[in-house]
Amino acid sequence: MLTYQEIRPGEALADYIYCYWIFSYQPQDHQEILEHSIPPDGCFSLAFPYHPLAPGLGISLLGPQTSIFRLPVFPGSHCLGVRFMPGVGKALFQISPKEWVNQNLEAEDLIGELDTTAIFARWPKEEAAISWLDPIFMEWVAEKKVQLDEPVLEAVRSILRADGNVKVSALAQQVFMSERQFQRRFQEAVGLSPKVFSRIRRMRAALLQRLLAEKSYADILFDHGYTDKSHFNRDFAAIAGLSSAELESYLKQIEHLGLED
């Protein structure tokens, strides 16, 4: 059985954490290694993997991805993740997001004083909940005295609210910058250009709508601003590297919880 769940953080962490997520692979009839396909979301993610036969697995930091990320998952595996708001990675991890695009590296040297012992003391024994996760990350963020780039964060929120259906020129006007200045500042903070980030969010929203609302592709194309099916297919191929039918078939094997369509 494959399950994926998202849990929103408390309001105090909303500028820093987009969501917590849980992925579990608990097969009942077979014990095959799974090649898991993860659609890109434009965010940094911390991953806390756990397997009962290998309790000392290392923590990973996944940089912003521009295409589907694939990795092998062993039967009986669980993974707790923290998906950070785009634009806060540089402030939290003291690294350049542009250099971490499409990277997946060990995180121990980058997370500093984060109380990972407290996390693994309860995970996966207890269900992940903001009642115990939020205080751990609130303390970590407070110690870092993070200064956020508020104009970039405002633009990120606009892209997320619009599911990527927003023009770069409109975003630049919204935050009172020239388009060139805005694009440079956005990419420095997020790691991706506003155009690429918007395209990723639009494709992700279309996939969620297809999975959760089970809408037809005709409705999805209209809802997300695609001019026609070939436009959708070009964007999809650039991000996925496989057909929409293949990815849809795989994602439908996963029970999705807590997602918003």
C-alpha positions as CSV (number, residue, x, y, z in Angstrom):
1,M,0.0,0.0,0.0
2,L,1.3,3.4,-1.0
3,T,0.1,6.5,1.0
4,Y,1.1,10.2,0.8
5,Q,-0.2,12.8,3.2
6,E,0.3,16.5,3.6
7,I,-0.2,18.4,6.9
8,R,-0.2,22.2,7.0
9,P,1.9,23.9,9.8
10,G,0.5,26.3,12.3
11,E,0.1,29.9,11.4
12,A,3.3,30.9,13.2
13,L,5.3,28.8,10.7
14,A,3.3,29.6,7.5
15,D,6.0,31.9,6.1
16,Y,8.7,29.2,6.5
17,I,7.0,25.8,6.0
18,Y,4.6,25.1,3.2
19,C,3.7,21.7,4.6
20,Y,4.8,18.5,6.4
21,W,4.5,15.4,4.3
22,I,4.5,11.6,4.9
23,F,5.1,8.9,2.4
24,S,4.8,5.2,3.3
25,Y,5.3,2.0,1.3
26,Q,3.7,-0.9,3.1
27,P,3.1,-3.7,0.5
28,Q,0.8,-6.6,1.5
29,D,1.3,-9.1,-1.3
30,H,4.9,-8.6,-2.5
31,Q,8.2,-7.2,-1.4
32,E,9.5,-5.4,-4.5
33,I,11.7,-2.3,-4.5
34,L,9.6,0.6,-5.7
35,E,10.9,3.2,-8.1
36,H,9.1,6.2,-6.7
37,S,8.4,9.2,-9.0
38,I,8.1,12.6,-7.3
39,P,6.7,15.5,-9.4
40,P,8.6,18.8,-8.9
41,D,7.2,21.5,-6.6
42,G,9.8,24.2,-6.7
43,C,10.6,23.9,-3.0
44,F,13.4,22.7,-0.7
45,S,12.5,19.6,1.3
46,L,14.0,18.0,4.3
47,A,13.5,14.2,4.3
48,F,13.6,12.0,7.5
49,P,13.6,8.4,6.2
50,Y,12.9,5.4,8.4
51,H,13.1,1.7,7.9
52,P,12.9,-0.8,10.8
53,L,15.9,-2.8,9.4
54,A,18.0,0.4,8.9
55,P,17.1,2.9,11.7
56,G,20.2,5.0,11.1
57,L,19.3,6.3,7.6
58,G,20.6,9.8,6.9
59,I,18.6,13.0,6.6
60,S,18.5,14.4,3.1
61,L,17.9,17.9,1.8
62,L,16.3,18.0,-1.7
63,G,16.8,21.2,-3.6
64,P,14.3,22.7,-6.0
65,Q,13.6,20.3,-8.8
66,T,12.8,21.2,-12.4
67,S,11.8,17.6,-13.4
68,I,10.5,14.4,-11.9
69,F,12.8,13.0,-9.2
70,R,13.1,9.2,-9.0
71,L,14.5,7.1,-6.2
72,P,14.3,3.5,-5.1
73,V,12.1,2.8,-2.0
74,F,12.3,-0.4,0.0
75,P,9.2,-2.2,1.3
76,G,8.4,-1.2,4.8
77,S,9.8,2.3,4.4
78,H,8.4,5.5,5.8
79,C,9.5,9.0,5.2
80,L,8.6,12.2,7.0
81,G,9.3,15.4,5.1
82,V,9.3,19.2,5.6
83,R,8.5,21.2,2.4
84,F,9.8,24.8,2.9
85,M,8.2,27.9,1.4
86,P,10.1,28.8,-1.8
87,G,12.4,31.7,-1.1
88,V,13.4,30.8,2.5
89,G,16.0,28.1,1.7
90,K,18.9,30.6,1.5
91,A,18.0,32.2,4.9
92,L,17.5,28.8,6.7
93,F,20.4,26.8,5.2
94,Q,22.9,29.5,4.3
95,I,23.3,28.2,0.8
96,S,22.5,29.5,-2.7
97,P,19.3,27.9,-4.0
98,K,20.5,28.3,-7.5
99,E,23.4,25.9,-6.8
100,W,21.1,23.4,-5.3
101,V,18.6,23.0,-8.1
102,N,18.1,19.3,-8.9
103,Q,20.4,18.3,-6.1
104,N,19.8,15.8,-3.2
105,L,22.5,15.9,-0.5
106,E,23.1,14.8,3.1
107,A,21.6,17.4,5.4
108,E,23.4,16.9,8.7
109,D,25.9,19.8,8.2
110,L,23.2,22.2,7.0
111,I,20.5,21.9,9.7
112,G,22.6,23.1,12.6
113,E,20.8,22.9,15.9
114,L,17.6,21.3,14.7
115,D,16.5,18.8,17.3
116,T,16.5,15.7,15.1
117,T,16.6,13.5,18.2
118,A,13.2,14.8,19.2
119,I,11.8,14.0,15.8
120,F,13.1,10.4,15.6
121,A,12.0,9.8,19.2
122,R,8.4,10.1,18.0
123,W,8.6,9.3,14.3
124,P,7.3,6.9,13.0
125,K,6.0,5.6,16.4
126,E,3.5,8.5,16.6
127,E,1.4,10.0,13.8
128,A,2.9,13.2,12.5
129,A,1.0,16.2,13.9
130,I,1.7,19.9,14.2
131,S,1.2,19.6,18.0
132,W,4.7,18.1,18.3
133,L,6.4,19.0,15.0
134,D,5.6,22.8,15.1
135,P,7.4,23.5,18.4
136,I,10.6,21.8,17.2
137,F,10.8,23.9,14.0
138,M,9.6,27.1,15.7
139,E,12.6,26.8,18.1
140,W,15.0,26.1,15.2
141,V,13.7,29.0,13.1
142,A,13.8,31.4,16.1
143,E,17.4,30.6,16.8
144,K,18.4,31.4,13.2
145,K,16.9,35.0,13.4
146,V,15.8,34.6,9.8
147,Q,15.3,37.7,7.7
148,L,13.0,37.0,4.8
149,D,12.9,38.7,1.5
150,E,9.3,40.0,1.9
151,P,8.7,41.1,-1.8
152,V,9.9,37.7,-3.1
153,L,7.7,35.9,-0.5
154,E,4.7,38.1,-1.5
155,A,5.3,37.1,-5.2
156,V,5.7,33.4,-4.2
157,R,2.3,33.5,-2.4
158,S,0.7,35.1,-5.4
159,I,2.0,32.3,-7.7
160,L,0.8,29.6,-5.2
161,R,-2.6,31.2,-4.9
162,A,-2.9,31.4,-8.7
163,D,-1.5,27.9,-9.3
164,G,1.1,29.4,-11.6
165,N,-1.4,31.3,-13.8
166,V,0.1,34.7,-13.4
167,K,2.4,36.9,-15.6
168,V,5.9,37.8,-14.5
169,S,5.3,41.4,-15.5
170,A,2.2,41.5,-13.2
171,L,4.3,40.1,-10.3
172,A,7.0,42.7,-10.8
173,Q,4.5,45.5,-10.7
174,Q,2.9,44.0,-7.6
175,V,6.2,44.3,-5.7
176,F,7.3,47.6,-7.2
177,M,10.3,46.3,-9.1
178,S,11.4,46.4,-12.7
179,E,10.8,43.1,-14.4
180,R,14.6,42.5,-14.8
181,Q,15.3,43.3,-11.1
182,F,12.4,41.1,-10.0
183,Q,13.5,38.1,-12.0
184,R,17.1,38.4,-10.7
185,R,16.0,38.7,-7.1
186,F,13.4,36.0,-7.3
187,Q,15.9,33.5,-8.8
188,E,18.5,34.3,-6.2
189,A,16.0,33.6,-3.4
190,V,14.0,30.6,-4.9
191,G,16.7,29.1,-7.2
192,L,14.3,29.1,-10.2
193,S,13.2,31.9,-12.4
194,P,9.6,33.1,-11.8
195,K,8.6,31.7,-15.2
196,V,9.9,28.2,-14.5
197,F,8.5,28.2,-10.9
198,S,5.1,29.2,-12.2
199,R,5.2,26.5,-14.9
200,I,6.0,23.9,-12.3
201,R,3.2,25.1,-10.0
202,R,0.7,25.1,-12.9
203,M,1.6,21.6,-13.9
204,R,1.4,20.4,-10.3
205,A,-2.0,21.9,-9.9
206,A,-3.2,20.3,-13.1
207,L,-2.1,16.9,-11.9
208,L,-3.8,17.3,-8.6
209,Q,-7.0,18.3,-10.3
210,R,-6.8,15.3,-12.5
211,L,-6.2,13.0,-9.5
212,L,-8.5,14.5,-6.9
213,A,-11.3,16.0,-8.8
214,E,-11.1,13.5,-11.7
215,K,-11.8,16.2,-14.2
216,S,-11.4,15.7,-17.9
217,Y,-8.3,17.1,-19.6
218,A,-10.5,19.5,-21.5
219,D,-11.6,21.1,-18.2
220,I,-8.1,21.1,-16.8
221,L,-6.6,22.8,-19.9
222,F,-9.2,25.6,-19.6
223,D,-8.8,25.9,-15.8
224,H,-5.1,26.3,-15.9
225,G,-4.6,28.5,-18.9
226,Y,-3.3,26.0,-21.5
227,T,-4.1,27.0,-25.0
228,D,-4.5,23.4,-26.2
229,K,-3.5,19.8,-25.5
230,S,-0.2,20.2,-27.4
231,H,0.7,23.2,-25.1
232,F,0.0,21.0,-22.1
233,N,2.0,18.1,-23.5
234,R,5.0,20.3,-24.2
235,D,5.1,21.6,-20.6
236,F,4.5,18.1,-19.2
237,A,7.3,16.5,-21.3
238,A,9.7,19.2,-20.2
239,I,9.0,18.5,-16.5
240,A,8.1,14.8,-16.4
241,G,10.2,13.0,-19.0
242,L,7.4,10.5,-19.5
243,S,3.8,10.7,-20.8
244,S,1.0,12.1,-18.7
245,A,-0.8,8.8,-18.9
246,E,2.2,6.9,-17.4
247,L,2.6,9.3,-14.5
248,E,-1.1,9.5,-13.9
249,S,-1.2,5.6,-13.8
250,Y,1.5,5.6,-11.1
251,L,0.1,8.4,-9.0
252,K,-3.3,6.7,-8.9
253,Q,-1.7,3.8,-7.0
254,I,-1.1,6.2,-4.1
255,E,-3.7,7.1,-1.6
256,H,-3.4,10.8,-1.3
257,L,-4.5,12.5,2.0
258,G,-4.7,16.1,3.0
259,L,-4.1,17.5,-0.5
260,E,-6.0,20.5,-1.9
261,D,-7.2,20.3,-5.4
